[in-house]
Amino acid sequence: MARCVHGLEPTVAAEILRNGLGMITHIGHREVHFRAERPAGARRLVLGLRTADDVFLLAARGDDVGTSRRGADALAGLAAAADLAVLARLRRDHGGPAGFTGVEVSASFLGRRGFTRYDVEDAVGRVLAARLGVGYHSRRGGAPPPGHSGWRVTLDGERATLLLRVAERPLHRRAYKRRSVPGTLHPPVAAAMAAMAGVEPGDTVLDPCCGAGTLLAEAVRQRPDIRACGFDLAWQAVAAARENAAGLPVAVARADAGRLPVPDGVADRVLANPPWGGQVAPGGLLAESAARWWAEVRRVLAPGGTAVVLLPGVAEVPLGIRHGLTPVHLQRVRVAGAESFLVRWTAPRPGGGRGQPSPASRAVRSSRSR
Ligand SMILES: C[S@@+](CC[C@H](N)C(=O)[O-])C[C@H]1O[C@@H](n2cnc3c(N)ncnc32)[C@H](O)[C@@H]1O
């Protein structure tokens, strides 16, 4: 089961299918269930999934235990039912660590219950640890130390499910991301944006407000044979992006996204989450007008080029249209607890009326004149 940000479920399912990881059996809220190919038959390992937050093996499943106080204790039965030898083999075969050095459990449930998540975690964790002959780390004592096997219990009102994390740590924690900045993007969302942009070999990919460089690092990870360049107004962000992109074909410089130091039409792809999601305030020329940002994106995009932009709402879309870009795909996602939109845009091609108003911009103009 792959866990993901709400709104990325179809993107994760597509990545699973594209990489021949298995067959999708169910798509739910923040979950994509799939029957994994044997690793020898799969083209890649499940641990290579970039758009998922994490990937788990199904360890055991039973009925939801209801709301009574004793419900948590009843969940120990799930831990007793799991076939630990098979799970250990599958975990290793799919690229996870061999053996178990410790146990930590994370529980979540829908609705009000007469027990806490810690009650569930301790009931399940103690049984698992005893069966495996290893130590149990209760989350009551804080975050678990590294190296423990990660188990997850979910109660959705109908079913109780026990899952085992395949990797040693959650997949969304990227080794390259040594430095962070305020408003930095969750790497699986950045990976989804790069995939949505359809980055191709040899492309020049530009992020005008690159922050810690997450979008460019993910784009390069998907296509190592691109040229990536990022700009940011804050020196701190430039330093973070340079450190995170060390060793990658990513150039980072300080510049104002309202006046980028690049020629017209240089970028095949633009990837960005601009500074108007609430966490970061726009600075420089963008503080004066968001229109500057759109005008620059339109200027630097090559004819027929693609931009993928994370926006805090659809109210932003007409501004992009007024600058001659055409929105071709909108996807609602929940990022950092807030609703946002991934929007893919295309720039007009010369034969297709570059310089002429697009159908979308004509629609915006006529709706404004009404
Ligand atoms: C939401 S953050 C981008 C986060 C980035 N995608 C990441 O993953 O770390 C927005 C960035 O815009 C930058 N910024 C604000 N005003 C700017 C401007 N006028 N030109 C360029 N960057 C600007 C901020 O410094 C901040 O790093």
The ligand as an SDF file (V2000), in Angstrom:
LIG
                    3D

 27 29  0  0  0  0  0  0  0  0999 V2000
    7.1320   28.7030   -1.3260 C   0  0  0  0  0  0  0  0  0  0  0  0
    8.8380   29.0880   -1.3420 S   0  0  0  0  0  0  0  0  0  0  0  0
    9.4880   27.9820   -2.5550 C   0  0  0  0  0  0  0  0  0  0  0  0
    9.8540   26.6690   -1.9320 C   0  0  0  0  0  0  0  0  0  0  0  0
   10.6210   25.7500   -2.8520 C   0  0  0  0  0  0  0  0  0  0  0  0
    9.8250   25.2590   -3.9390 N   0  0  0  0  0  0  0  0  0  0  0  0
   11.1960   24.6010   -2.0390 C   0  0  0  0  0  0  0  0  0  0  0  0
   10.8190   23.4580   -2.2760 O   0  0  0  0  0  0  0  0  0  0  0  0
   11.9790   24.8370   -1.1180 O   0  0  0  0  0  0  0  0  0  0  0  0
    8.8450   30.6090   -2.2130 C   0  0  0  0  0  0  0  0  0  0  0  0
   10.2210   31.2040   -2.4110 C   0  0  0  0  0  0  0  0  0  0  0  0
   10.0560   32.4200   -3.1270 O   0  0  0  0  0  0  0  0  0  0  0  0
   11.1210   33.2530   -2.7630 C   0  0  0  0  0  0  0  0  0  0  0  0
   10.8150   34.6290   -3.2180 N   0  0  0  0  0  0  0  0  0  0  0  0
   10.0230   35.5710   -2.6530 C   0  0  0  0  0  0  0  0  0  0  0  0
    9.9880   36.6600   -3.4380 N   0  0  0  0  0  0  0  0  0  0  0  0
   10.7930   36.3920   -4.5110 C   0  0  0  0  0  0  0  0  0  0  0  0
   11.1640   37.1310   -5.6690 C   0  0  0  0  0  0  0  0  0  0  0  0
   10.7300   38.3660   -5.9110 N   0  0  0  0  0  0  0  0  0  0  0  0
   11.9910   36.5380   -6.5490 N   0  0  0  0  0  0  0  0  0  0  0  0
   12.4820   35.2850   -6.3440 C   0  0  0  0  0  0  0  0  0  0  0  0
   12.1560   34.5570   -5.2730 N   0  0  0  0  0  0  0  0  0  0  0  0
   11.3130   35.1000   -4.3760 C   0  0  0  0  0  0  0  0  0  0  0  0
   11.2420   33.0650   -1.2680 C   0  0  0  0  0  0  0  0  0  0  0  0
   12.5400   33.4340   -0.8180 O   0  0  0  0  0  0  0  0  0  0  0  0
   10.9570   31.5560   -1.1430 C   0  0  0  0  0  0  0  0  0  0  0  0
   12.1640   30.8270   -1.0860 O   0  0  0  0  0  0  0  0  0  0  0  0
  1  2  1  0
  2  3  1  0
  2 10  1  0
  3  4  1  0
  4  5  1  0
  5  6  1  0
  5  7  1  0
  7  8  2  0
  7  9  1  0
 10 11  1  0
 11 12  1  0
 11 26  1  0
 12 13  1  0
 13 14  1  0
 13 24  1  0
 14 15  1  0
 14 23  1  0
 15 16  2  0
 16 17  1  0
 17 18  1  0
 17 23  2  0
 18 19  1  0
 18 20  2  0
 20 21  1  0
 21 22  2  0
 22 23  1  0
 24 25  1  0
 24 26  1  0
 26 27  1  0
M  CHG  2   2   1   9  -1
M  END
$$$$
